[in-house]
Amino acid sequence: MDAAINQLTPEQRQAVMINAQQEANQKIMQAMMNKMTSICYEKCTGTSGDKLDSREQSCLAHCQDRYLDVRQQVQEALQRRQGDLS
């Protein structure tokens, strides 16, 4: 693998690195969304049956909003880091 990378032009190496970083970023974001779903569900749902009551709906909405705010901050940090690679 190292020999193959050494045969690439600097532009090709940079493209490979950017692609790898984008894939890593996508995995980070997917893991974060899975975590949000799990945590918010566990935190907000109770024993109201097979439908969410208004308290649970409100709790889920606020929980998701907090996670999405954090997601946005993480996304911006990842983009800055990716920009540093370019």
Order of alpha helices (4+ residues) and beta strands (2+ residues): alpha-alpha-alpha
